[in-house]
Amino acid sequence: MKAPTYQFFRLDEYRQRLDTLRRRMRECGLDALVLHTPENINYISGYQTPGYYWYMALVVPIDRDPVLIPPPHEESLVRAYSWVEEYRLFRDTTDWAGATRDVLVSLGLGKGRIGLEHSSWFLTVGVAGRLRELMPDAALIDGSGLVEEGRMIKSPQEVEYMRQAAKAAEAGMQAGLDAIHSGATEADVAVAAHGAQILAGSEYTGLPMFISSGKKSLLVHSTWSQKKIEAGEVVFLEVPGSVNRYHAAMTRCAFVGDPPDMLMRGIEVNTDALKQAKAAVRPGVRACDVFEIARARIDGANIGYRQGRRVAYALGTAFPPGWDEGHIISINVNEKRSLQQGMVFHLITTMRLAELGAIGCSDTVLVTEDGCVTLTSGVAQKVHLR
C-alpha cells in the first residue's frame, strides 16, 4: 500500500477493509472479486471520481494486491486518491469486457472462480455477457453484497465525516428556512441553502436538495423551481451534507402565515413518531420492530396518511445518483435483521397530506452502545413559521 496524495483514512483501515472482504470471499470460494460499484471501489481502494459514467473496475484477487481499471481520461486521480499501486490504463475505444478479461488472465485467473456484482447498476448486461463469452473456462458467479456487508458498520473515522456532513446539512437547512417568506421563490431558498451548506464544508451530494412549496411538495422528490412561495403555503426542505463522500440528511418544514390545525396536528404526530422510533433504536432490536413503532403512531392518528414505506435507510459513502445505503439495510416492515452499534440511518417520519403538502421532520442517527444519538440536532423539530 502507498499513501495517496489526499488520504481520508489510515492505511491500516484500508487493510482491515480488504482483509475482512477477503474473509467473505473465501467463504464463497472466490479467487477474485471484480467491483464496478463506485461506492464499493471507493470503500476498498480510496479511488473516487464523478466520471464513472465511463467504465471502471477494481479487481480484488484473493492472494495479491488489487488492480484498478480507471476511466482512461482520469489517470491523474489514481495516485491522488487511491492506495492501489497497480492500475491498467486502456484507450477510450477499448472493448471493456476484453480489457477486464486481459487483466484477469494476466493475474492467473483465466480458470478461476470470479465474483461479479450482478446487482451493480454499473455492470451492464452487455459487459457481463461479453465477459462470460471471453472467459469460458472461468466460473463467473454473483459476488453482490460482499463489500456492502463491511460498509454496514461505520468506523470512528467514517462517523466523524458523517458528523461533519450533518453540520453542513444543518447549516444549509437553517439558511434555507431563514430565506423563506411570502414572495420569495423556491430558487431563492435553494441559493441560500446551498451557499451555507457549501461554506460549512459540504461537497457535491449524491442527490440534490429537495425544496418545494404548497401542493407542489406533494410530488415526491420534486425540487426547487422559480415558483413563488405564497402566504398560506407549507415549504418542505430535505437537505443533505457530504464530507469525503460520507453523507447525512435531514428534513424540516415551514409555513408562511398562521398555521392551520391540520398542520399542527400532523407535526405533533410526526415528531412524536420520530421520537418514539429513536427511543426504540438500539443494538439487538430488529429493524422491523422499530418500523412498527413509527407506523403504529402515524397510522393510529387517523390524519389522512398511512405509513406504507420504510421509515429509515442506511447512510454512508455515496455518489450520484443516490445518497443512501438503503439497499444494504433499511428500517422497514420486512427487515428482520437486528440493528448494530455503528450503523447510521436517515430516520424519516415525514408525511404528505393531500390538502396541505409535505410536512414533518427527519434526522440522521447513529446507533450507539445503548441507544442512538441524533447527528442532525441543530435545527428545531417544529413548524418554522414565517
Number of C-alpha atoms within 10 A of each C-alpha: 14 10 17 19 13 13 14 15 13 10 17 10 13 16 14 13 17 20 13 15 20 22 14 17 22 13 8 15 14 21 20 26 27 24 26 24 22 24 23 23 22 19 22 25 26 23 23 22 15 11 14 18 9 12 19 21 22 25 24 26 21 20 9 9 14 22 21 25 23 25 22 18 13 14 14 10 17 24 18 16 20 24 22 21 16 12 17 14 14 15 11 12 7 11 13 19 19 16 17 21 19 16 18 22 15 10 14 12 20 19 15 18 18 25 24 20 21 18 14 15 11 19 19 14 11 9 17 15 11 16 19 15 13 15 20 11 13 17 17 21 15 15 21 18 17 20 25 17 14 18 23 18 19 19 12 10 13 21 20 14 21 31 24 23 29 33 25 30 34 28 26 31 32 19 20 25 24 15 19 24 21 16 12 15 21 24 17 20 26 27 17 20 27 25 15 21 29 17 12 19 17 27 18 18 22 20 16 20 24 19 25 31 29 21 17 19 26 20 13 11 13 15 20 21 15 10 16 16 23 19 15 16 20 28 29 28 29 21 29 30 35 31 22 19 24 27 34 34 31 24 29 25 25 24 27 18 15 11 17 11 9 14 21 15 12 23 22 17 24 26 20 16 23 26 13 15 23 22 14 19 26 23 19 12 16 19 26 20 21 23 25 17 17 26 22 13 19 25 15 12 15 11 15 14 15 17 17 10 13 20 27 26 20 25 28 25 24 23 23 15 10 12 24 26 22 17 10 14 21 24 28 21 17 12 15 13 15 15 22 21 18 19 23 30 28 28 26 26 28 25 22 19 19 12 12 19 21 27 28 27 27 22 24 27 28 27 22 17 11 11 17 21 17 18 24 25 15 14 17 11 19 17 20 18 15 18
